[in-house]
């Protein structure tokens, strides 16, 4: 049992992240032992390589606007652990989080005694979220897949709606090194009688058709051909003779928002256009081309697929600007591939580090570019040299941009500036 939240979260995060498994028997046994009844709650499952968090956010804000009580479960977090579990898009408060971790600590010991195994970090966290949503008496749960789909801990439930955003190369060690193997894993979220809506690239449509033709599911493809783009910054488009203005920046938000709109229209056909439009207008989401200072953005382009989306956005949204990049990433990513993408549009690239045990030396990738060890010093130097014609994008890892966002919020950069002026 824990009295201090930091001790509690440290224990939870010290548990093995993902246990090897070939089925969900252990997780289903744990869910049965949890003894919560979620049958009266609508459930939406969101899978995909990128865009899951944005889709969860759009749908949550729309449903809140429609008067529903919404539980939202996403990962990872950028600044605070509490971000993972939300009700009405408000992070779980510290006391409730402490209570849930204390419960799951005892539950894990009880499960070990009865089943002979302990649970992984993500299994424990998923069970915590389900229990919190049950206790909060939500009307609908929006659940983001943690990894893949087929064997993900979230896949023990039967969902009223399944969404797949995009499919690209990430977590290949776990999911395979072809788009088809990754797609197959994500399609594993589907169960008999489910309905799938997806915005996967059209090149994968034949694979989806073949995979789904013998399954008792219905499905619907969405592409950019379904909309008529009116403007890029802000994003405005018409869909089904209605105009939508998207508050989040980035061309990839076109499909994310479209998927959310069509998901709402399928599951809640009585929700009006006006409510959907107001919900979209209120949507916020951390770390997706989020402006943290004048002409300075953070973007969680943490894999090749996300970096390709950032390239597309930079060339359209910021087509009249010079793009500078401050880059840092973890060692388990395709760093060389990401840098190659960056070099196709960035006028300047500066490399830096940040405190994370998975960070590796970036010197093999730097070449003629600049490396500044302290990211705050790097931002300071770049800010001094920026003109109104320059956009600085800080990217490379969700953990990196989370660190930057947190230190900005805590005014560490301003403190550094003050010290330099003294």
C-alpha positions as CSV (number, residue, x, y, z in Angstrom):
1,X,0.0,0.0,0.0
2,X,1.2,3.5,-0.8
3,X,0.7,6.8,0.9
4,X,2.5,8.9,-1.7
5,X,1.4,9.0,-5.4
6,X,4.9,9.2,-6.7
7,X,5.8,6.0,-4.9
8,X,2.6,4.4,-6.3
9,X,3.3,5.4,-9.9
10,X,6.9,4.3,-9.6
11,X,5.8,0.9,-8.5
12,X,3.3,0.6,-11.3
13,X,5.8,1.7,-13.9
14,X,8.4,-0.7,-12.6
15,X,6.3,-3.7,-13.6
16,X,7.2,-5.4,-16.8
17,X,5.8,-3.4,-19.7
18,X,4.5,-6.2,-21.9
19,X,4.6,-9.9,-21.1
20,X,5.1,-12.4,-24.0
21,X,1.8,-14.0,-24.8
22,X,0.0,-16.0,-27.5
23,X,-3.5,-15.4,-26.2
24,X,-5.6,-13.3,-23.8
25,X,-6.4,-16.0,-21.3
26,X,-4.5,-14.4,-18.5
27,X,-6.0,-11.0,-19.1
28,X,-9.6,-12.4,-19.4
29,X,-9.0,-14.3,-16.1
30,X,-7.9,-11.0,-14.4
31,X,-10.9,-9.1,-15.8
32,X,-13.3,-11.8,-14.5
33,X,-11.6,-11.5,-11.1
34,X,-12.0,-7.7,-11.3
35,X,-15.7,-8.2,-11.2
36,X,-17.0,-5.1,-12.9
37,X,-20.0,-5.1,-15.1
38,X,-19.4,-2.9,-18.2
39,X,-22.4,-4.2,-20.2
40,X,-24.4,-1.1,-19.8
41,X,-21.6,1.1,-21.2
42,X,-21.1,1.8,-24.9
43,X,-17.5,0.9,-25.9
44,X,-15.4,2.3,-28.8
45,X,-12.0,0.7,-29.6
46,X,-9.4,2.8,-31.5
47,X,-6.4,1.1,-33.1
48,X,-3.8,2.3,-35.6
49,X,-0.1,3.3,-35.9
50,X,-0.7,7.0,-35.5
51,X,-3.7,9.3,-34.9
52,X,-5.3,7.2,-32.2
53,X,-5.0,9.9,-29.5
54,X,-6.5,12.6,-31.7
55,X,-9.4,10.4,-32.7
56,X,-10.1,9.6,-29.0
57,X,-10.1,13.3,-28.2
58,X,-12.4,14.4,-31.1
59,X,-14.9,11.7,-30.2
60,X,-14.7,12.4,-26.5
61,X,-15.4,16.2,-26.9
62,X,-18.3,15.5,-29.3
63,X,-19.9,13.1,-27.0
64,X,-19.4,15.4,-24.0
65,X,-21.1,18.2,-26.0
66,X,-24.0,15.8,-26.7
67,X,-24.5,15.3,-23.0
68,X,-22.9,11.9,-22.4
69,X,-20.5,11.0,-19.6
70,X,-17.3,9.8,-21.3
71,X,-14.3,7.8,-20.1
72,X,-11.2,8.0,-22.2
73,X,-8.2,5.7,-21.9
74,X,-5.0,6.6,-23.9
75,X,-1.3,6.1,-23.8
76,X,1.4,7.2,-23.4
77,X,1.3,10.5,-21.4
78,X,3.3,13.6,-22.1
79,X,3.5,15.5,-18.8
80,X,1.5,13.7,-16.1
81,X,0.8,10.0,-15.5
82,X,-2.9,11.0,-14.9
83,X,-3.4,11.9,-18.5
84,X,-3.9,8.2,-19.4
85,X,-7.3,8.0,-17.6
86,X,-9.9,10.7,-18.1
87,X,-13.5,11.3,-17.4
88,X,-15.1,14.2,-19.3
89,X,-11.6,14.7,-20.7
90,X,-10.4,15.7,-17.2
91,X,-7.4,13.7,-15.9
92,X,-8.0,11.4,-13.1
93,X,-7.2,13.3,-9.9
94,X,-4.3,12.4,-7.7
95,X,-6.4,10.8,-4.9
96,X,-8.4,8.7,-7.2
97,X,-5.3,7.6,-9.0
98,X,-3.6,6.7,-5.7
99,X,-6.7,4.7,-4.7
100,X,-6.8,2.8,-8.0
101,X,-3.1,1.9,-7.8
102,X,-3.4,0.8,-4.2
103,X,-6.3,-1.4,-5.3
104,X,-4.5,-2.9,-8.3
105,X,-1.4,-3.5,-6.1
106,X,-3.4,-5.8,-3.8
107,X,-5.3,-7.2,-6.8
108,X,-2.1,-8.2,-8.5
109,X,-1.0,-10.1,-5.4
110,X,-4.4,-11.8,-5.2
111,X,-4.2,-12.7,-8.8
112,X,-0.7,-14.1,-8.4
113,X,-2.1,-16.4,-5.6
114,X,-5.0,-17.6,-7.6
115,X,-3.5,-17.7,-11.1
116,X,0.2,-18.2,-10.4
117,X,1.3,-15.1,-12.4
118,X,1.5,-11.4,-11.9
119,X,0.2,-8.9,-14.5
120,X,2.2,-6.6,-16.7
121,X,2.2,-2.8,-16.4
122,X,-0.3,-2.3,-19.3
123,X,-2.6,-5.1,-18.1
124,X,-2.7,-3.5,-14.7
125,X,-3.3,0.0,-16.1
126,X,-6.1,-1.2,-18.4
127,X,-7.9,-2.9,-15.5
128,X,-7.5,0.3,-13.4
129,X,-9.1,2.3,-16.2
130,X,-12.0,-0.1,-16.6
131,X,-12.6,-0.1,-12.8
132,X,-12.4,3.7,-12.7
133,X,-14.9,4.1,-15.6
134,X,-17.3,1.6,-13.9
135,X,-17.1,3.5,-10.6
136,X,-17.5,6.8,-12.4
137,X,-20.7,5.5,-14.1
138,X,-19.7,6.6,-17.6
139,X,-22.1,6.2,-20.5
140,X,-19.4,5.5,-23.0
141,X,-15.8,4.3,-22.9
142,X,-13.3,5.3,-25.6
143,X,-10.3,2.9,-25.4
144,X,-7.1,3.3,-27.3
145,X,-5.2,0.1,-28.2
146,X,-1.8,0.0,-26.5
147,X,0.2,-2.1,-29.0
148,X,-1.1,-3.8,-32.1
149,X,-4.6,-5.1,-31.4
150,X,-5.0,-8.9,-31.5
151,X,-3.2,-9.6,-28.2
152,X,-3.5,-6.1,-26.7
153,X,-4.9,-6.1,-23.1
154,X,-7.8,-3.8,-24.2
155,X,-9.0,-6.5,-26.6
156,X,-10.8,-8.6,-24.0
157,X,-14.0,-6.6,-24.4
158,X,-16.5,-6.7,-27.3
159,X,-16.8,-3.2,-28.6
160,X,-19.8,-1.4,-30.2
161,X,-17.5,0.3,-32.7
162,X,-14.0,-0.4,-33.9
163,X,-11.8,2.2,-35.6
164,X,-8.5,1.8,-37.3
165,X,-6.7,5.1,-38.1
166,X,-3.5,4.5,-40.1
167,X,-1.0,1.7,-40.5
168,X,2.7,2.2,-40.8
169,X,6.0,0.8,-39.6
170,X,6.3,0.9,-35.8
171,X,6.8,-1.7,-33.1
172,X,8.0,-4.1,-35.8
173,X,9.7,-6.4,-33.3
174,X,6.3,-7.2,-31.8
175,X,4.0,-6.8,-34.9
176,X,6.1,-7.9,-37.9
177,X,8.1,-6.1,-40.6
178,X,5.5,-5.8,-43.3
179,X,2.4,-3.6,-43.5
180,X,0.3,-6.7,-44.0
181,X,1.5,-8.3,-40.8
182,X,1.0,-5.1,-38.9
183,X,-2.5,-4.7,-40.5
184,X,-3.4,-8.3,-39.6
185,X,-2.5,-7.6,-35.9
186,X,-4.6,-4.5,-35.8
187,X,-7.5,-6.2,-37.5
188,X,-7.4,-8.6,-34.7
189,X,-9.5,-6.2,-32.6
190,X,-12.6,-7.3,-34.7
191,X,-15.1,-9.8,-33.4
192,X,-18.2,-11.3,-34.8
193,X,-20.9,-8.7,-35.5
194,X,-18.5,-5.7,-35.1
195,X,-18.5,-2.7,-37.3
196,X,-15.2,-1.2,-38.5
197,X,-14.5,2.3,-39.9
198,X,-11.0,2.9,-41.1
199,X,-8.9,5.6,-42.8
200,X,-6.0,3.2,-43.7
201,X,-4.2,4.0,-47.0
202,X,-6.0,2.9,-50.1
203,X,-3.1,0.5,-51.0
204,X,-4.2,-1.6,-48.0
205,X,-7.9,-1.8,-49.0
206,X,-7.5,-5.0,-51.0
207,X,-5.8,-6.7,-48.1
208,X,-8.6,-5.5,-45.7
209,X,-11.3,-6.7,-48.2
210,X,-9.7,-10.2,-48.4
211,X,-9.2,-10.4,-44.6
212,X,-12.7,-9.3,-43.8
213,X,-14.7,-11.1,-46.6
214,X,-15.2,-14.3,-44.5
215,X,-15.7,-12.5,-41.2
216,X,-19.1,-11.6,-39.8
217,X,-18.3,-7.9,-39.7
218,X,-19.3,-4.7,-41.6
219,X,-16.8,-2.1,-42.6
220,X,-16.5,1.3,-44.2
221,X,-13.4,2.9,-45.8
222,X,-12.8,6.6,-45.6
223,X,-10.3,8.6,-47.7
224,X,-9.6,12.2,-48.4
225,X,-11.6,11.7,-51.6
226,X,-14.7,11.9,-49.3
227,X,-14.1,15.5,-48.4
228,X,-13.6,18.8,-50.3
229,X,-10.7,20.8,-48.8
230,X,-11.5,24.5,-48.4
231,X,-8.4,25.7,-46.5
232,X,-5.3,24.2,-44.9
233,X,-4.6,26.5,-42.0
234,X,-7.0,26.3,-40.4
235,X,-8.2,23.1,-41.9
236,X,-11.7,23.5,-43.3
237,X,-13.5,21.0,-45.4
238,X,-16.9,19.9,-46.6
239,X,-18.2,16.4,-45.9
240,X,-21.6,15.2,-46.7
241,X,-22.6,18.8,-47.6
242,X,-21.6,20.1,-44.1
243,X,-18.6,22.4,-43.4
244,X,-16.1,21.4,-40.6
245,X,-13.3,23.6,-39.2
246,X,-10.6,21.6,-37.4
247,X,-8.8,23.3,-34.5
248,X,-5.8,21.0,-34.5
249,X,-3.0,21.7,-36.8
250,X,-1.6,19.3,-39.4
251,X,-2.9,17.8,-42.6
252,X,-3.1,14.4,-41.0
253,X,-6.0,15.8,-38.8
254,X,-8.2,15.7,-41.9
255,X,-8.6,11.9,-41.7
256,X,-8.5,11.8,-37.9
257,X,-11.4,14.2,-37.7
258,X,-13.3,12.5,-40.5
259,X,-12.9,9.1,-38.8
260,X,-14.3,10.6,-35.6
261,X,-17.2,12.3,-37.3
262,X,-18.3,9.1,-39.1
263,X,-17.8,7.0,-36.0
264,X,-20.2,9.3,-34.1
265,X,-22.7,9.3,-36.9
266,X,-22.7,5.5,-37.0
267,X,-23.0,4.9,-33.2
268,X,-25.1,7.9,-32.3
269,X,-27.1,8.8,-35.4
270,X,-29.3,11.2,-33.4
271,X,-26.4,13.5,-32.6
272,X,-26.8,16.6,-34.8
273,X,-24.3,18.3,-37.0
274,X,-24.3,21.4,-34.8
275,X,-23.3,19.3,-31.7
276,X,-20.6,17.5,-33.7
277,X,-19.3,20.8,-35.0
278,X,-19.2,22.3,-31.5
279,X,-17.5,19.3,-30.1
280,X,-14.8,19.4,-32.7
281,X,-14.3,23.1,-32.1
282,X,-13.6,22.4,-28.4
283,X,-11.1,19.6,-29.1
284,X,-7.5,19.8,-27.9
285,X,-4.8,17.2,-27.9
286,X,-1.2,17.5,-26.5
287,X,1.8,17.1,-28.7
288,X,0.3,17.1,-32.2
289,X,1.8,20.2,-33.8
290,X,1.0,22.0,-30.6
291,X,2.2,25.6,-30.4
292,X,4.1,26.2,-27.1
293,X,5.6,29.5,-28.0
294,X,5.5,32.0,-30.9
295,X,6.3,30.0,-34.1
296,X,7.5,27.1,-31.9
297,X,5.7,23.7,-32.1
298,X,6.1,20.3,-30.6
299,X,5.1,17.3,-32.6
300,X,5.2,13.6,-31.6
301,X,6.4,12.2,-34.9
302,X,8.0,9.2,-33.2
303,X,8.1,6.8,-36.2
304,X,8.5,6.8,-40.0
305,X,4.8,6.9,-40.7
306,X,4.3,9.9,-38.4
307,X,7.3,11.7,-39.8
308,X,5.9,11.3,-43.3
309,X,2.7,13.0,-42.1
310,X,4.8,15.8,-40.5
311,X,6.6,16.3,-43.8
312,X,3.3,16.6,-45.7
313,X,2.0,19.0,-43.2
314,X,5.2,21.1,-43.1
315,X,5.1,21.5,-46.9
316,X,1.5,22.6,-46.9
317,X,0.6,24.4,-43.6
318,X,4.0,26.1,-43.4
319,X,4.8,26.3,-47.2
320,X,5.8,30.0,-47.0
321,X,8.1,29.5,-44.0
322,X,11.6,28.1,-43.3
323,X,11.4,25.1,-41.1
324,X,14.0,24.5,-38.4
325,X,14.0,21.2,-36.5
326,X,15.2,20.4,-33.0
327,X,15.5,16.6,-32.9
328,X,16.0,13.9,-30.3
329,X,14.8,10.4,-30.2
330,X,15.0,7.1,-28.3
331,X,17.3,4.3,-29.4
332,X,14.5,1.9,-30.4
333,X,13.3,4.1,-33.3
334,X,14.4,4.2,-36.9
335,X,16.5,7.3,-36.3
336,X,18.3,7.3,-39.6
337,X,15.0,6.9,-41.5
338,X,13.4,9.8,-39.5
339,X,16.3,12.1,-40.2
340,X,16.2,11.3,-43.9
341,X,12.6,12.5,-43.9
342,X,13.4,15.6,-42.0
343,X,16.2,16.6,-44.4
344,X,13.7,16.7,-47.3
345,X,12.0,19.8,-45.9
346,X,14.0,21.3,-43.0
347,X,16.3,24.3,-43.7
348,X,18.2,23.6,-40.5
349,X,18.4,20.6,-38.1
350,X,19.8,20.8,-34.5
351,X,20.3,17.6,-32.5
352,X,20.0,17.4,-28.7
353,X,19.5,15.0,-25.9
354,X,17.1,14.6,-23.0
355,X,17.0,12.5,-19.8
356,X,15.7,9.1,-20.6
357,X,17.3,5.7,-20.0
358,X,16.6,4.7,-23.6
359,X,18.3,7.7,-25.1
360,X,21.3,6.8,-27.2
361,X,24.2,8.8,-28.5
362,X,23.1,10.6,-31.7
363,X,26.6,11.5,-32.9
364,X,26.6,8.9,-35.7
365,X,23.7,10.8,-37.3
366,X,24.8,14.4,-36.9
367,X,27.2,14.9,-39.9
368,X,27.6,18.6,-40.5
369,X,24.6,19.6,-38.3
370,X,24.8,21.1,-34.8
371,X,24.6,19.1,-31.6
372,X,23.7,20.9,-28.3
373,X,23.5,18.6,-25.3
374,X,21.1,20.8,-23.3
375,X,17.7,21.1,-25.1
376,X,17.0,24.3,-23.2
377,X,20.2,25.9,-24.4
378,X,19.3,24.7,-27.9
379,X,15.9,26.3,-27.8
380,X,17.4,29.5,-26.4
381,X,20.0,29.7,-29.2
382,X,17.4,28.9,-31.9
383,X,15.0,31.5,-30.5
384,X,17.7,34.2,-30.7
385,X,18.3,33.5,-34.3
386,X,14.7,33.0,-35.5
387,X,12.9,35.6,-37.6
388,X,9.2,35.9,-38.3
389,X,9.8,33.7,-41.4
390,X,11.0,30.7,-39.3
391,X,9.0,27.9,-37.8
392,X,10.8,25.7,-35.2
393,X,9.4,22.2,-34.8
394,X,10.6,20.1,-31.8
395,X,10.2,16.4,-32.7
396,X,11.6,12.9,-32.7
397,X,10.1,11.2,-29.7
398,X,6.9,11.4,-27.6
399,X,9.0,11.2,-24.5
400,X,11.2,14.1,-25.8
401,X,8.4,16.4,-26.6
402,X,6.7,15.5,-23.3
403,X,9.9,16.5,-21.5
404,X,10.0,19.8,-23.4
405,X,6.3,20.5,-22.8
406,X,6.7,19.9,-19.1
407,X,9.8,22.0,-18.7
408,X,8.1,24.8,-20.7
409,X,5.1,24.6,-18.4
410,X,7.4,24.8,-15.4
411,X,9.1,27.9,-16.8
412,X,12.5,26.3,-16.8
413,X,13.3,27.9,-20.2
414,X,12.4,31.3,-18.8
415,X,14.6,30.6,-15.8
416,X,17.5,29.7,-18.1
417,X,16.9,32.9,-20.0
418,X,17.0,35.0,-16.8
419,X,20.3,33.4,-15.8
420,X,21.8,34.2,-19.1
421,X,20.7,37.8,-18.9
422,X,22.3,38.1,-15.4
